[in-house]
Amino acid sequence: MAIIAVFNVPGMTQAQYEEGTNKLNKGRGLVKASSDWPVPGLIAHIAGPSPTGWHVTDVWDSEESFNRFGETILPILRDLGFADVQPKVFPAFNVVTA
């Protein structure tokens, strides 16, 4: 079952997001395609500024795929100074992609 993972990262800037995605993508810059992700299963990734920092919403094909991704992204977030980030995970009822 697909899931929605929501990250709210207070204090994160666009530059820090870009640094994190560069690390995630092994030095190739921003992630541009699901094939750029370190584990398969990403359906959608949306990121942008929020009133308090940075907001990311991902849709994954399963909680298992997202958990495998967490093994990579959580250490990167810690390295960036955001050790307390805890995503909220919800089941997806309807997923439409373009």
C-alpha positions in Angstrom: 0.0 0.0 0.0 1.3 3.4 -0.9 2.1 5.9 1.9 2.6 9.6 2.3 5.6 10.8 4.3 5.6 14.4 5.4 8.7 16.2 6.7 8.5 19.6 8.3 12.0 20.8 9.1 12.0 24.0 11.1 15.0 26.2 10.4 16.0 24.4 7.2 16.9 26.7 4.3 16.9 26.0 0.6 20.7 25.8 0.6 20.6 23.1 3.3 17.9 21.2 1.3 20.1 21.4 -1.8 23.2 20.2 0.2 21.2 17.3 1.5 19.9 16.3 -1.9 23.4 16.6 -3.3 24.6 14.1 -0.6 21.7 11.9 -1.3 22.5 11.9 -5.0 26.2 11.2 -4.4 27.3 14.7 -5.6 25.1 15.0 -8.7 23.1 17.9 -7.4 19.3 18.1 -7.0 17.4 14.9 -7.5 15.5 15.2 -10.7 14.0 11.7 -11.3 12.9 8.8 -9.1 16.0 6.9 -10.5 18.2 9.4 -8.6 17.0 8.1 -5.3 19.1 5.6 -3.4 16.3 3.0 -3.1 13.4 2.2 -5.5 9.8 2.9 -4.7 9.5 6.7 -4.8 6.3 7.8 -6.6 6.5 11.6 -5.9 8.7 14.1 -4.1 7.6 17.7 -3.5 9.7 20.2 -1.5 9.5 23.9 -0.8 9.8 26.6 1.8 7.4 26.8 4.7 6.7 29.7 7.1 9.2 28.1 9.6 11.7 26.3 7.4 11.4 23.6 4.8 8.6 21.2 3.9 8.9 17.9 2.0 6.1 15.5 1.1 6.9 12.1 -0.5 4.7 9.4 -1.8 6.2 5.9 -1.6 4.9 2.6 -3.0 5.1 1.1 0.5 6.2 1.7 4.0 9.0 -0.8 3.5 10.5 1.3 0.7 10.2 4.4 2.7 11.9 2.7 5.7 14.8 1.7 3.5 15.1 5.3 2.3 15.0 6.5 6.0 18.3 4.5 6.5 19.9 7.0 4.1 18.1 10.3 4.6 18.1 10.3 8.5 21.9 10.3 8.8 22.1 13.1 6.2 19.6 15.2 8.1 21.6 14.6 11.3 24.8 15.7 9.5 23.0 18.9 8.4 22.0 19.6 12.1 18.4 18.3 12.0 18.7 15.2 14.2 15.1 15.6 15.6 13.2 15.4 12.3 10.5 12.8 12.6 8.4 12.4 9.4 4.7 11.8 9.8 3.5 8.8 7.7 0.0 8.3 6.5 -1.6 5.6 4.2 -2.4 6.9 0.8 -6.0 6.3 -0.4 -5.7 7.7 -3.9 -2.5 8.5 -5.9 -2.7 10.2 -9.3 0.5 11.0 -11.2 0.8 13.0 -14.5 
